[in-house]
Amino acid sequence: MPPEMSSPDLPGPGIALELTTTAILAGGLGSRLRTAVSGRPKVLANVGARPFLAYLFDQLVAAGTRDVVLCTGYLGDPIRNMFGESYGTLCLRYSQESTPLGTAGALRLALPLFKSDSVLVMNGDSYCAANLEKFCLWHAARHSNATLLLTKISDTERFGQVHVAPDGKLTAFQEKGSGQSPGWINAGIYLINRDWLDEIPRHRAVSLEREVFPTWIGRGLYGFQSESRFVDIGTPESYARAQSFFDTGSSR
């Protein structure tokens, strides 16, 4: 049974989302998507006449989050120009990289802006309709320093698989292109202790997925398994699927 479906003995209220800084990784080049979306950053790609990033903001508003740091890079100014300093109840702040720093490097650059001990991190080009409050409670119940939100899909070839032990500890990452099979993938949502983010090397490009997460295996890295719906806009094909994903009204 996936951990989301279990009922662990939760220690108090866990992590309060309204007090937790959310970092959204929005600095990707989006090179594979340029044939479908040109002249704008990937997170501003229109899905159902709305920028994709707005759906992430809606999810955070519904979860009670207040403080958001956007880690921007390529074409970062249009993001700030479109959303400014607020969205609904969200306070928006920006960390702009001058050179590409990768997913981990962008977080390390933004570290001084994070107000909470644990940081909720979201990829700006994917959406998982998981219950973020349950995710935070599960993370707190295990006193985890870092937890990845995982989702199950029918074909993991483009993403690679993530393997977890029965207690939820993450045990291995399987490379992309390992064959078509169902399994658990990284859904692009994480809770990470800011002290662990401080370990990331400064002033150079670093990848969370390739360089950081594998080194955290065995140190208490957990995987929260959710069977919630997932979509990404990393390729023209998946971007096209995103249109129908939100049309169904199942974005939450």
Stockholm file with secondary structure:
# STOCKHOLM 1.0

chainA/1-252         MPPEMSSPDLPGPGIALELTTTAILAGGLGSRLRTAVSGRPKVLANVGARPFLAYLFDQLVAAGTRDVVLCTGYLGDPIRNMFGESYGTLCLRYSQESTPLGTAGALRLALPLFKSDSVLVMNGDSYCAANLEKFCLWHAARHSNATLLLTKISDTERFGQVHVAPDGKLTAFQEKGSGQSPGWINAGIYLINRDWLDEIPRHRAVSLEREVFPTWIGRGLYGFQSESRFVDIGTPESYARAQSFFDTGSSR
#=GR chainA/1-252 SS CCGGGSCCCCCTTCCCGGGSCEEEEECCCCGGGTTTSCSSCGGGCEETTEEHHHHHHHHHHHHTCCEEEEEECTTHHHHHHHHTTEETTEEEEEEECSSCCHHHHHHHHHGGGCCSSEEEEEETTEEECCCHHHHHHHHHHTTCSEEEEEEEESCCTTTCEEEECTTSBEEEEECTTSCSCCEEEEEEEEEEEHHHHTTSCSSSCCCIIIIIHHHHTTTTEEEEEECCCEEECSSHHHHHHHHHHHHTTCCC
#=GC SS_cons         CCGGGSCCCCCTTCCCGGGSCEEEEECCCCGGGTTTSCSSCGGGCEETTEEHHHHHHHHHHHHTCCEEEEEECTTHHHHHHHHTTEETTEEEEEEECSSCCHHHHHHHHHGGGCCSSEEEEEETTEEECCCHHHHHHHHHHTTCSEEEEEEEESCCTTTCEEEECTTSBEEEEECTTSCSCCEEEEEEEEEEEHHHHTTSCSSSCCCIIIIIHHHHTTTTEEEEEECCCEEECSSHHHHHHHHHHHHTTCCC
//
